[in-house]
């Protein structure tokens, strides 16, 4: 046994590669580790993506909630604004317009109890209006130009004449306040009548459904504004009106110093005085311009006319030349009508209203016009409403299918002073005359 020779290495046997040995030994482990790492990466990614998805959903939910909250705030702001706007119309009893404003709400009005309550209030207000059945007893109260400066305007020889024919701005404002206090409400002529067309094509005047708050009485206001270049009416950019006054020997100043600016200021302060935003009738002459401007100054005249029409004023003819149609020969009256048609109609548009100047009604009575060549000429010129004079406190009106005659109660300084009974049903003249 001791003589056994040692084993010699087999020269044909290769040595094992350590890399291969490593791969064989550790590859399964590495694969497992790699799979674990990949799983972890996938799991972490899945969790991250899930978290990101949840966060995106949360952010989207927050955005939706924020949008809903913002929409609610927007609706609340809109509702508040519409309520304020609607109240302006409701104050003048234009409940239909007030309801229309509320119904323009972009949200669901049923979700806003304040809107529903206010809407019901307007419906109740409209239902409570009372029909005024007799238009013939509606007073038409008429004014001439107003005196801005009673100290200078009523001084001297000219002032004596002014005091007879005109009243001051302060007196006019005092009259408006008394009319309002006494339950009168300004209405448009269009609130009372509408001129339409009969089946045969002739003009047809229809009585409208005039409704007022219980206890209120309608009144129509007019100004007969003779031509002249003093105190031009100014249409301001903000929709208001003012008057430029240039006293003799003094510097000009601007403000509410005539009928329109003062009426606008009064209605703004007392919207309940004007039914559905009613305004006055402005009866003008034309022989010395319009609203204080020469007829050639079409830019200023057009601006004023458009602004007045936008506010709701109605235009009437006080004759072109401030003349009495009663005293004029037929041909002379036709010439005056032709002057009106050529010079004034292009600026004012057509008008159906004639306020006779200088008590110049072509018929002395109060009945419907009969066979009267002057009336026929006037009717052919397009006039349907003829405003004569009242010489006492009782209004009068004569209505036919195509013509209305009425009397207007003139407010003058002399009547305020010496004929106070003429205004007994309207205001206390003794509290007006000389008002400061």
HUSUL-V345616 format. One record per residue. PHI is phi as a letter, one per 20 degrees, with the letter a starting at -180 (* if undefined). PSI is psi in degrees with one decimal (none if undefined). Layout:
BEGIN
phi=(PHI;PHI)
psi=(PSI;PSI)
END
This chain:
BEGIN
phi=(*;f;e;f;f;f;f;e;f;f;f;e;e;e;f;f;f;f;f;f;f;f;f;f;f;d;g;g;f;f;f;f;f;f;f;f;f;g;f;f;f;f;f;f;f;f;f;f;f;f;f;f;f;f;f;f;f;f;f;f;f;f;f;f;f;f;f;f;f;f;f;f;f;f;f;f;f;f;f;f;f;f;f;f;f;f;f;f;f;f;f;d;m;e;f;g;f;f;f;g;f;f;f;e;g;f;e;e;f;f;e;c;f;f;f;f;f;f;f;f;f;f;f;f;f;f;f;e;f;d;f;e;e;d;f;f;d;f;f;d;d;d;c;e;f;d;e;f;d;f;f;f;f;d;d;m;f;f;f;f;f;f;f;f;e;c;c;e;f;f;f;f;f;f;f;g;f;f;g;f;f;e;n;e;c;f;c;e;g;f;f;e;c;c;e;c;c;f;f;e;n;e;f;c;e;d;f;e;e;e;c;c;f;g;n;e;c;f;b;d;d;c;c;e;d;f;f;q;d;e;l;f;e;d;e;e;f;e;n;e;c;b;c;e;d;c;f;g;m;c;e;f;b;c;r;e;c;b;g;f;g;f;f;f;f;f;f;f;f;c;f;f;f;d;f;l;m;g;c;e;e;d;e;c;e;b;f;c;n;c;l;n;d;f;f;f;e;f;f;f;f;f;f;f;f;f;f;f;f;f;f;o;f;d;d;c;e;d;m;f;d;l;c;e;f;f;e;f;f;g;f;f;f;f;f;f;f;f;f;f;f;e;d;d;g;f;e;e;n;f;c;d;d;c;d;g;e;l;l;e;g;f;c;f;e;d;e;f;f;e;f;b;f;f;f;g;f;f;f;f;f;o;e;d;d;c;d;e;c;d;d;b;e;e;f;b;b;c;d;c;f;c;b;c;d;b;d;d;e;e;d;c;f;f;f;g;e;d;c;g;f;f;d;g;e;d;b;e;f;f;e;d;g;n;f;d)
psi=(-30.5;-16.8;10.5;130.5;144.9;151.1;133.7;144.5;145.1;114.9;-18.3;-17.2;124.0;152.5;141.9;136.7;124.8;-31.8;-45.9;-39.0;-39.4;-43.2;-43.7;-36.0;-38.4;-9.9;-47.4;-40.1;-43.8;-39.3;-42.0;-44.2;-43.2;-42.6;-39.9;-42.8;-46.1;-40.3;-43.3;-44.5;-44.5;-43.6;-45.3;-42.6;-41.4;-44.3;-42.8;-45.7;-38.6;-42.7;-42.5;-39.3;-43.4;-39.8;-39.7;-41.6;-39.3;-44.2;-39.9;-40.3;-41.8;-39.9;-41.4;-45.2;-41.6;-40.7;-41.8;-42.9;-42.4;-40.7;-39.3;-43.0;-41.3;-42.6;-40.0;-41.1;-42.1;-44.3;-42.9;-42.4;-41.0;-35.5;-42.2;-45.9;-42.3;-33.0;-30.2;-39.7;-40.0;-32.6;-29.0;19.6;19.6;70.6;-32.1;-45.1;-38.4;-42.2;-39.2;-39.2;-46.7;-38.3;-11.0;0.3;131.3;-16.3;-164.0;109.1;-24.6;-20.6;-2.8;98.0;-32.8;-39.8;-43.9;-42.1;-44.2;-39.5;-41.8;-37.0;-41.6;-40.6;-41.6;-39.9;-42.1;-41.1;-24.4;-10.1;144.6;134.7;137.0;110.0;-31.9;98.3;-17.8;-15.0;10.7;123.6;140.2;107.2;123.3;139.7;152.1;-166.6;158.1;150.4;114.6;-39.1;92.0;-27.2;-52.2;-36.7;-26.7;17.4;153.0;-170.8;-42.1;-38.7;-31.7;-45.0;-40.8;-40.0;-29.2;-41.9;-29.5;166.7;167.1;167.1;-40.1;-38.3;-38.5;-45.9;-37.8;-36.5;-45.9;-43.6;-41.3;-40.0;-44.4;-45.9;-30.7;9.6;12.8;147.5;127.5;129.7;156.5;154.4;-33.5;-19.4;-23.8;-44.3;155.3;133.0;120.8;-161.9;130.2;172.4;-30.5;4.6;-6.0;163.3;143.3;125.4;126.4;135.0;130.7;167.5;87.7;121.2;136.1;161.7;147.2;133.3;-12.3;152.7;136.0;150.3;145.8;133.3;143.3;153.9;126.2;106.3;95.1;155.9;160.2;156.9;2.7;153.3;57.1;143.6;134.0;126.8;109.9;159.1;-25.1;7.0;-5.8;174.5;151.4;172.0;136.2;121.9;130.0;94.7;153.3;121.4;7.8;178.9;147.9;150.8;157.7;141.4;-163.4;87.9;26.5;-177.7;-55.7;-53.0;-38.0;-39.6;-41.6;-44.2;-39.6;-42.4;-37.6;-39.7;-26.2;72.2;-22.5;-6.8;-21.0;117.3;116.3;35.8;24.9;149.0;-170.6;172.1;130.0;108.4;119.3;152.4;-177.2;-5.4;-18.4;42.5;-176.4;131.5;31.5;6.1;143.9;149.8;-24.9;-18.8;67.0;-26.7;-51.1;-39.6;-45.0;-39.9;-45.2;-45.2;-45.8;-40.0;-40.4;-43.7;-38.3;-35.4;-20.5;7.9;148.2;140.5;144.2;160.2;133.1;28.7;154.9;-44.8;16.0;52.2;159.5;111.5;-22.9;-40.1;-24.7;146.8;157.1;-44.9;-40.1;-37.1;-40.9;-38.8;-40.2;-41.3;-38.5;-38.1;-41.4;-47.2;-40.5;-33.9;-34.7;-40.7;-40.0;-23.2;-38.7;-23.7;177.8;144.7;144.3;0.9;130.9;117.5;107.0;133.0;148.7;41.5;37.9;35.6;136.2;-2.8;132.1;-21.2;-172.6;5.1;177.9;145.6;130.6;-140.3;103.8;111.8;-37.3;-43.1;-44.3;-37.0;-41.2;-41.5;-39.5;-27.1;-3.8;0.7;132.8;-23.6;126.8;116.5;107.0;-142.0;147.3;135.9;12.9;-167.4;0.7;115.0;155.9;153.2;138.8;123.8;126.0;-176.7;-30.7;6.4;141.5;126.5;141.0;158.7;142.1;141.2;112.5;134.3;112.8;163.2;-40.5;-39.1;-39.3;-39.2;-44.0;-9.0;51.6;-28.3;-22.2;-24.2;16.5;-33.9;-3.3;-53.4;167.3;101.7;-30.5;-25.2;-7.6;-46.3;124.4;11.3;144.4;none)
END
